[in-house]
Amino acid sequence: MRSKASNLGKRMNAQKPAILRFLSDARVPFDNNQAERDIRMTKVKHKISGCFRTEQGAKQFARLRSVISTLMKQGKPILDSLTYALRYRTSLVEC
């Protein structure tokens, strides 16, 4: 039975091209933790202001960040999309 470190080294060696793909393809992020990147803005906001003033404000912030993150992933123009949503009262702005 091999050690955990040995097994990890063997898997990394076998998957080396996939693990290092970010070096040759700029579309591939350095890490694969989209959930952490999505929540980072909320943590920054919390650090700066100390807290959200209301639970509703925190929920609205989270919903807006979720919409912005989705727009970014889909390559859509963020400001134009949000302006359209607010102008035409789509379900994006219902809180």
PyMOL commands that place a pseudoatom at each C-alpha (Angstrom):
pseudoatom trace, name=CA, resn=MET, resi=1, chain=A, elem=C, hetatm=0, pos=[0.000, 0.000, 0.000]
pseudoatom trace, name=CA, resn=ARG, resi=2, chain=A, elem=C, hetatm=0, pos=[1.405, 3.363, -1.009]
pseudoatom trace, name=CA, resn=SER, resi=3, chain=A, elem=C, hetatm=0, pos=[1.267, 6.521, 1.060]
pseudoatom trace, name=CA, resn=LYS, resi=4, chain=A, elem=C, hetatm=0, pos=[-1.198, 9.309, 0.304]
pseudoatom trace, name=CA, resn=ALA, resi=5, chain=A, elem=C, hetatm=0, pos=[1.667, 11.491, -0.943]
pseudoatom trace, name=CA, resn=SER, resi=6, chain=A, elem=C, hetatm=0, pos=[2.860, 8.763, -3.279]
pseudoatom trace, name=CA, resn=ASN, resi=7, chain=A, elem=C, hetatm=0, pos=[-0.640, 8.237, -4.684]
pseudoatom trace, name=CA, resn=LEU, resi=8, chain=A, elem=C, hetatm=0, pos=[-1.046, 11.993, -5.182]
pseudoatom trace, name=CA, resn=GLY, resi=9, chain=A, elem=C, hetatm=0, pos=[2.312, 12.219, -6.969]
pseudoatom trace, name=CA, resn=LYS, resi=10, chain=A, elem=C, hetatm=0, pos=[1.378, 9.343, -9.244]
pseudoatom trace, name=CA, resn=ARG, resi=11, chain=A, elem=C, hetatm=0, pos=[-2.001, 10.915, -10.139]
pseudoatom trace, name=CA, resn=MET, resi=12, chain=A, elem=C, hetatm=0, pos=[-0.407, 14.329, -10.728]
pseudoatom trace, name=CA, resn=ASN, resi=13, chain=A, elem=C, hetatm=0, pos=[2.207, 12.810, -13.008]
pseudoatom trace, name=CA, resn=ALA, resi=14, chain=A, elem=C, hetatm=0, pos=[-0.467, 10.985, -14.993]
pseudoatom trace, name=CA, resn=GLN, resi=15, chain=A, elem=C, hetatm=0, pos=[-2.624, 14.129, -15.280]
pseudoatom trace, name=CA, resn=LYS, resi=16, chain=A, elem=C, hetatm=0, pos=[0.226, 16.614, -15.803]
pseudoatom trace, name=CA, resn=PRO, resi=17, chain=A, elem=C, hetatm=0, pos=[-1.052, 18.068, -19.126]
pseudoatom trace, name=CA, resn=ALA, resi=18, chain=A, elem=C, hetatm=0, pos=[-4.495, 18.770, -17.649]
pseudoatom trace, name=CA, resn=ILE, resi=19, chain=A, elem=C, hetatm=0, pos=[-3.095, 20.158, -14.393]
pseudoatom trace, name=CA, resn=LEU, resi=20, chain=A, elem=C, hetatm=0, pos=[-0.762, 22.579, -16.182]
pseudoatom trace, name=CA, resn=ARG, resi=21, chain=A, elem=C, hetatm=0, pos=[-3.156, 23.544, -18.980]
pseudoatom trace, name=CA, resn=PHE, resi=22, chain=A, elem=C, hetatm=0, pos=[-3.601, 27.023, -17.470]
pseudoatom trace, name=CA, resn=LEU, resi=23, chain=A, elem=C, hetatm=0, pos=[0.017, 27.794, -18.460]
pseudoatom trace, name=CA, resn=SER, resi=24, chain=A, elem=C, hetatm=0, pos=[-0.687, 27.459, -22.176]
pseudoatom trace, name=CA, resn=ASP, resi=25, chain=A, elem=C, hetatm=0, pos=[-4.398, 28.362, -22.383]
pseudoatom trace, name=CA, resn=ALA, resi=26, chain=A, elem=C, hetatm=0, pos=[-5.429, 31.721, -20.899]
pseudoatom trace, name=CA, resn=ARG, resi=27, chain=A, elem=C, hetatm=0, pos=[-9.096, 30.648, -20.847]
pseudoatom trace, name=CA, resn=VAL, resi=28, chain=A, elem=C, hetatm=0, pos=[-8.341, 28.072, -18.143]
pseudoatom trace, name=CA, resn=PRO, resi=29, chain=A, elem=C, hetatm=0, pos=[-8.286, 29.542, -14.618]
pseudoatom trace, name=CA, resn=PHE, resi=30, chain=A, elem=C, hetatm=0, pos=[-5.354, 28.814, -12.306]
pseudoatom trace, name=CA, resn=ASP, resi=31, chain=A, elem=C, hetatm=0, pos=[-7.689, 27.066, -9.900]
pseudoatom trace, name=CA, resn=ASN, resi=32, chain=A, elem=C, hetatm=0, pos=[-10.963, 25.275, -10.412]
pseudoatom trace, name=CA, resn=ASN, resi=33, chain=A, elem=C, hetatm=0, pos=[-12.870, 26.775, -7.551]
pseudoatom trace, name=CA, resn=GLN, resi=34, chain=A, elem=C, hetatm=0, pos=[-15.624, 28.880, -9.101]
pseudoatom trace, name=CA, resn=ALA, resi=35, chain=A, elem=C, hetatm=0, pos=[-17.693, 28.788, -5.905]
pseudoatom trace, name=CA, resn=GLU, resi=36, chain=A, elem=C, hetatm=0, pos=[-14.861, 30.424, -3.965]
pseudoatom trace, name=CA, resn=ARG, resi=37, chain=A, elem=C, hetatm=0, pos=[-14.466, 33.143, -6.597]
pseudoatom trace, name=CA, resn=ASP, resi=38, chain=A, elem=C, hetatm=0, pos=[-18.214, 33.773, -6.574]
pseudoatom trace, name=CA, resn=ILE, resi=39, chain=A, elem=C, hetatm=0, pos=[-18.375, 34.251, -2.809]
pseudoatom trace, name=CA, resn=ARG, resi=40, chain=A, elem=C, hetatm=0, pos=[-15.184, 36.329, -2.558]
pseudoatom trace, name=CA, resn=MET, resi=41, chain=A, elem=C, hetatm=0, pos=[-16.958, 39.638, -3.276]
pseudoatom trace, name=CA, resn=THR, resi=42, chain=A, elem=C, hetatm=0, pos=[-19.384, 39.011, -0.429]
pseudoatom trace, name=CA, resn=LYS, resi=43, chain=A, elem=C, hetatm=0, pos=[-16.498, 38.406, 1.964]
pseudoatom trace, name=CA, resn=VAL, resi=44, chain=A, elem=C, hetatm=0, pos=[-14.769, 41.612, 0.806]
pseudoatom trace, name=CA, resn=LYS, resi=45, chain=A, elem=C, hetatm=0, pos=[-17.978, 43.594, 1.329]
pseudoatom trace, name=CA, resn=HIS, resi=46, chain=A, elem=C, hetatm=0, pos=[-18.331, 42.068, 4.788]
pseudoatom trace, name=CA, resn=LYS, resi=47, chain=A, elem=C, hetatm=0, pos=[-14.734, 42.967, 5.700]
pseudoatom trace, name=CA, resn=ILE, resi=48, chain=A, elem=C, hetatm=0, pos=[-15.089, 46.573, 4.529]
pseudoatom trace, name=CA, resn=SER, resi=49, chain=A, elem=C, hetatm=0, pos=[-18.396, 47.438, 6.138]
pseudoatom trace, name=CA, resn=GLY, resi=50, chain=A, elem=C, hetatm=0, pos=[-18.328, 44.919, 8.988]
pseudoatom trace, name=CA, resn=CYS, resi=51, chain=A, elem=C, hetatm=0, pos=[-21.762, 43.572, 8.152]
pseudoatom trace, name=CA, resn=PHE, resi=52, chain=A, elem=C, hetatm=0, pos=[-24.873, 44.072, 6.103]
pseudoatom trace, name=CA, resn=ARG, resi=53, chain=A, elem=C, hetatm=0, pos=[-27.406, 46.404, 7.688]
pseudoatom trace, name=CA, resn=THR, resi=54, chain=A, elem=C, hetatm=0, pos=[-30.352, 44.089, 7.097]
pseudoatom trace, name=CA, resn=GLU, resi=55, chain=A, elem=C, hetatm=0, pos=[-30.915, 40.497, 6.095]
pseudoatom trace, name=CA, resn=GLN, resi=56, chain=A, elem=C, hetatm=0, pos=[-32.870, 41.755, 3.082]
pseudoatom trace, name=CA, resn=GLY, resi=57, chain=A, elem=C, hetatm=0, pos=[-29.862, 43.874, 2.034]
pseudoatom trace, name=CA, resn=ALA, resi=58, chain=A, elem=C, hetatm=0, pos=[-27.600, 40.821, 2.256]
pseudoatom trace, name=CA, resn=LYS, resi=59, chain=A, elem=C, hetatm=0, pos=[-30.031, 38.787, 0.145]
pseudoatom trace, name=CA, resn=GLN, resi=60, chain=A, elem=C, hetatm=0, pos=[-30.289, 41.532, -2.470]
pseudoatom trace, name=CA, resn=PHE, resi=61, chain=A, elem=C, hetatm=0, pos=[-26.501, 41.835, -2.621]
pseudoatom trace, name=CA, resn=ALA, resi=62, chain=A, elem=C, hetatm=0, pos=[-26.151, 38.059, -3.050]
pseudoatom trace, name=CA, resn=ARG, resi=63, chain=A, elem=C, hetatm=0, pos=[-28.788, 37.982, -5.789]
pseudoatom trace, name=CA, resn=LEU, resi=64, chain=A, elem=C, hetatm=0, pos=[-27.159, 40.855, -7.672]
pseudoatom trace, name=CA, resn=ARG, resi=65, chain=A, elem=C, hetatm=0, pos=[-23.704, 39.254, -7.413]
pseudoatom trace, name=CA, resn=SER, resi=66, chain=A, elem=C, hetatm=0, pos=[-25.180, 35.991, -8.679]
pseudoatom trace, name=CA, resn=VAL, resi=67, chain=A, elem=C, hetatm=0, pos=[-26.695, 37.740, -11.704]
pseudoatom trace, name=CA, resn=ILE, resi=68, chain=A, elem=C, hetatm=0, pos=[-23.428, 39.584, -12.430]
pseudoatom trace, name=CA, resn=SER, resi=69, chain=A, elem=C, hetatm=0, pos=[-21.424, 36.368, -12.115]
pseudoatom trace, name=CA, resn=THR, resi=70, chain=A, elem=C, hetatm=0, pos=[-23.776, 34.589, -14.515]
pseudoatom trace, name=CA, resn=LEU, resi=71, chain=A, elem=C, hetatm=0, pos=[-23.588, 37.444, -17.015]
pseudoatom trace, name=CA, resn=MET, resi=72, chain=A, elem=C, hetatm=0, pos=[-19.783, 37.340, -16.856]
pseudoatom trace, name=CA, resn=LYS, resi=73, chain=A, elem=C, hetatm=0, pos=[-19.714, 33.565, -17.398]
pseudoatom trace, name=CA, resn=GLN, resi=74, chain=A, elem=C, hetatm=0, pos=[-21.973, 33.968, -20.422]
pseudoatom trace, name=CA, resn=GLY, resi=75, chain=A, elem=C, hetatm=0, pos=[-19.872, 36.810, -21.829]
pseudoatom trace, name=CA, resn=LYS, resi=76, chain=A, elem=C, hetatm=0, pos=[-22.791, 39.263, -21.727]
pseudoatom trace, name=CA, resn=PRO, resi=77, chain=A, elem=C, hetatm=0, pos=[-22.339, 43.021, -21.229]
pseudoatom trace, name=CA, resn=ILE, resi=78, chain=A, elem=C, hetatm=0, pos=[-23.001, 43.538, -17.511]
pseudoatom trace, name=CA, resn=LEU, resi=79, chain=A, elem=C, hetatm=0, pos=[-24.096, 47.179, -17.399]
pseudoatom trace, name=CA, resn=ASP, resi=80, chain=A, elem=C, hetatm=0, pos=[-26.273, 46.913, -20.515]
pseudoatom trace, name=CA, resn=SER, resi=81, chain=A, elem=C, hetatm=0, pos=[-27.913, 43.728, -19.222]
pseudoatom trace, name=CA, resn=LEU, resi=82, chain=A, elem=C, hetatm=0, pos=[-28.637, 45.206, -15.787]
pseudoatom trace, name=CA, resn=THR, resi=83, chain=A, elem=C, hetatm=0, pos=[-29.957, 48.410, -17.365]
pseudoatom trace, name=CA, resn=TYR, resi=84, chain=A, elem=C, hetatm=0, pos=[-32.256, 46.366, -19.594]
pseudoatom trace, name=CA, resn=ALA, resi=85, chain=A, elem=C, hetatm=0, pos=[-33.472, 44.334, -16.617]
pseudoatom trace, name=CA, resn=LEU, resi=86, chain=A, elem=C, hetatm=0, pos=[-34.258, 47.435, -14.598]
pseudoatom trace, name=CA, resn=ARG, resi=87, chain=A, elem=C, hetatm=0, pos=[-35.849, 49.271, -17.507]
pseudoatom trace, name=CA, resn=TYR, resi=88, chain=A, elem=C, hetatm=0, pos=[-38.172, 46.428, -18.472]
pseudoatom trace, name=CA, resn=ARG, resi=89, chain=A, elem=C, hetatm=0, pos=[-38.723, 45.026, -14.981]
pseudoatom trace, name=CA, resn=THR, resi=90, chain=A, elem=C, hetatm=0, pos=[-37.761, 41.443, -15.725]
pseudoatom trace, name=CA, resn=SER, resi=91, chain=A, elem=C, hetatm=0, pos=[-37.594, 38.808, -13.039]
pseudoatom trace, name=CA, resn=LEU, resi=92, chain=A, elem=C, hetatm=0, pos=[-33.951, 39.723, -12.379]
pseudoatom trace, name=CA, resn=VAL, resi=93, chain=A, elem=C, hetatm=0, pos=[-34.935, 42.658, -10.180]
pseudoatom trace, name=CA, resn=GLU, resi=94, chain=A, elem=C, hetatm=0, pos=[-37.686, 40.986, -8.161]
pseudoatom trace, name=CA, resn=CYS, resi=95, chain=A, elem=C, hetatm=0, pos=[-36.416, 40.497, -4.631]
for i in range(1, 95): cmd.bond("trace and resi %d" % i, "trace and resi %d" % (i + 1))
show_as sticks, trace
zoom trace
